[in-house]
Amino acid sequence: MKSNEKNFIRRLQGQKEDALDFVVDQYLPLVKGVAYKILAPLKNEGLIEECINDVFLSVWENAGKFTGDGTDFKKWLCVIAKYKATDYYRKATKRKKLEIVADEYSDNEVLSTEDILVSVENKTEILALLNELEDIDKNIFIMKYFLGYQNVEIASKLGLAKSSVDNRIYRGKKK
């Protein structure tokens, strides 16, 4: 017996491989769209493919828990895809943050855990202080000290005079 629109759910719950093939053939574009929408900002095609495979694996493993018809199955599949993609996104962004922190400290320096924690606390304090500034001043400080722009570049990007940028930096440091 071959899986079709009417019997694929029952066959999938019975762990028939042709039912999974039918689900993949029928719903791959939908799952791919959901995963791509969430994971596209990471620009990692391999991660998207891994997520899609994980979605179909979850469908295969949890098919026995599904109750409903074809319309409900489509919704159920979309929810699984959404949550799997969100999990992958969170893990990937967390991994990137850890890599950035590790890269900062890997320049032939041997830092203790205490040094790393102090550095993270300092960054947190700096960000809290930046949030107390006006938006324009905050943007100037971020462009100057985090992005490495020169005062002339900042002035041209924000449509200000260079002297205005210099003054705002001076006053911001005083604050």
N, C-alpha and C positions, 0 to 999 in steps of 0.2 A: 504494500500500500504506500502511496506517495502522499506527502503532505500538501495540503492546499489551504485556501482561505478559511474553509469550514472546520478542518480537523487539526490544524497545526498546533493549537494550544493543548489539546488532549495528547497529541503525539509528543510534544515537547515535555509535558509533564511525565510522560512515560519514558523519557530519556532516549527518544528516537533521534538519531543523528540527522536524518533527512529533514526533520522539523527545524532543527537549528540552522541547517543550510537554507531552508525556506525563509526563516526569520532574518538571517543575514542578507539574503538576496533582496528581500522585501523592504527591510528597514535600515539598511546600511546608510543610505543618503540622509535619513532623518537623524540617526545617531551621530554621523559624521558632522552634520550641521550644528547640532547641539554642542558637541565637543569642541569643534572649531571656534564657535562663537565665544566660548569661555576661555579656551587655551591659546587663541591666536596671538594675544599680546606677548606671549612668551617666545614666540617665533621659534618653536621647536616641533618640527613635523613628526619626529620620532616619538615625542611625548604624546602627541595627539593620536597617533596610530596605536600606541600602547594603551591609552585610555579607551579607545574604541574596542580593542580586543578584550580589555578588562570588563567592559560593559556587557559584551556578549557572553563572557565567561560567567558573570553574575547572573545573567538571564538563565543560562543553562543550569547553574547550581541552585537557583531559587525558583525555578519554574513550578515546583510543587506547591509553593506558597501562594501562587497567583490564583485568584478567583475572579472570573469575569469573562467578557466577550472580547471580540477583536478590537473594538474601540477602546475598551478599558486597557487592553494589552498595549496599545500604542501609547496611551497616557503613562502607563506603568513603565514602559521602556524609556520614555522621555525623562521621567523622574529619575530613573536609575542613571541615565546618561548625564543628567544635570549634576547630580550629587557626586558621581565618580569624577567628572571633569572638575568640579569645584575642589574636591579633595586633591586631585593632581595639581591644580593651580596653587593651592595652599602649600603643598609639600615643595613644589618647585620654587616658589618665592621664598620660602623659609630656607631652602638649601642655598639659594643665591645670596641671601643676607649673610648666612654663615660663611660662604665662600668669600664674600667681600671682607668680612671681619678677619678671616684667616689670612687673606692676601695682605691686609694692612699690617699684619704682624709677622709676615714671613720674610721680610727683607733682612735676612741674616741676624735678626734680633731674637734673643731668647727672652721672652717676657713671661712673667709669672701670671697666674690666674688673677691675682690681685691687681696687677698692672692693667690687664685687659678690662676688668670690672671698673676700675677707676676711669679708664678711657671712655667706656660706654656711659658711665654716669656723667662725665664731663660733657659728652655729646648731648645727653638728655637735658642737662642744665642749659647748654647753649641754645638748644631748640626752644626751651621754655622761655628764655630771655628774648629770643627772636620773636616769639609770639606776642610779646608785650609791645613791640614796635608797631608803628603804623605800617600799612601794607606796602607803601612805596619804599620805606626804609628797609623793611623786611626783604623785599625783592632785591634791593641794592646790596644788602649784606650777603644774601644767598649767591647772587651773581659774582660778587667780589671774592668771598672767602670759600665758597663751596665749589663754584664752577670755574673760578680762576680768571674771570674777565678783568680787563684793565678798566680804569675809570672812564676813559674815552669811549670804550666799547659800551659800557653800561649807559653812559649819557646818550649815545646815539640810539640804543635799543629802547630806552625809556622816553626819549624825546626831551631830555633835560640838558642844561648846560653842564660842562665838566665841573665848573666851580660849585654848582648846586650839588652834584654828586659828592664832591670832596667835602662840602659842608655837612651833608647828611651823614656821611661816614664818621666825620669828626664828632658830631652831636650824638650819633648812635653809640659810639664807643664810650662817650661820657656817661650816657644813660646806663 
